[in-house]
């Protein structure tokens, strides 16, 4: 994982039709002089296809009136007391 402050800023931004699809700045795309690119999401390098998929997902969620930056959480499991009841 690369520290976000060490990653070069976006060379295009993520405003499409006036809507900022990356308000938290966690999605980064850099184009290099040779035409190659580097994409990051939350500091982790990603494939370009995954970068495009993430943008598409944000546009779709926005079109449905949902949060652009909302991501799903992980189920942490259950804890039980000595009687077997969920605590």
C-alpha positions in Angstrom: 0.0 0.0 0.0 1.3 3.4 -1.0 0.8 6.4 1.3 -1.8 8.7 -0.5 0.3 11.8 0.1 3.1 10.2 -1.9 0.9 9.5 -5.0 0.9 12.1 -7.7 -2.4 14.0 -8.0 -5.0 13.1 -10.6 -4.3 14.3 -14.1 -7.9 14.6 -15.0 -10.0 14.7 -11.9 -13.3 12.9 -11.4 -15.9 15.5 -12.1 -18.3 14.3 -14.6 -21.2 16.7 -15.6 -20.4 18.8 -12.5 -20.7 15.8 -10.1 -17.5 15.0 -8.1 -17.4 11.2 -8.2 -14.4 11.1 -5.9 -15.1 13.6 -3.0 -12.8 11.8 -0.6 -9.9 11.7 -3.1 -9.3 8.0 -2.7 -9.3 7.2 -6.4 -6.2 8.3 -8.4 -5.3 8.1 -12.1 -1.9 9.2 -13.4 -0.9 9.2 -17.1 2.9 8.9 -17.7 4.9 10.6 -20.5 5.1 7.3 -22.4 1.3 7.0 -22.3 1.1 4.3 -19.7 -0.9 4.9 -16.5 -1.0 4.1 -12.9 -4.3 3.8 -11.0 -4.8 3.7 -7.2 -7.8 3.2 -4.9 -7.2 4.1 -1.3 -3.5 3.9 -1.8 -3.5 0.4 -3.4 -2.4 0.0 -7.0 -5.2 -1.3 -9.2 -5.7 -2.5 -12.8 -7.2 0.0 -15.2 -10.3 -2.1 -15.7 -10.9 -2.1 -12.0 -10.5 1.7 -11.9 -13.1 2.1 -14.7 -15.4 -0.4 -12.9 -15.1 1.7 -9.7 -16.0 4.9 -11.6 -19.0 3.1 -13.3 -20.2 1.9 -9.9 -20.1 5.4 -8.4 -22.0 6.8 -11.4 -24.6 4.0 -11.2 -25.0 4.5 -7.4 -25.4 8.2 -7.9 -28.1 7.7 -10.6 -30.1 5.6 -8.1 -29.8 8.3 -5.5 -27.4 6.4 -3.3 -24.1 7.5 -1.7 -21.2 7.7 -4.1 -18.6 6.8 -1.5 -20.7 4.2 0.4 -19.0 0.8 0.5 -20.2 -2.4 2.1 -18.9 -3.5 5.4 -17.9 -6.9 6.7 -19.8 -8.9 9.2 -17.8 -9.1 12.4 -19.5 -12.2 13.8 -21.4 -12.8 17.0 -20.4 -13.1 20.6 -22.2 -15.3 23.1 -22.4 -15.2 26.9 -22.0 -18.2 29.1 -25.7 -19.1 28.7 -25.4 -19.1 24.9 -27.2 -15.8 24.4 -26.0 -13.3 21.8 -24.3 -10.3 23.5 
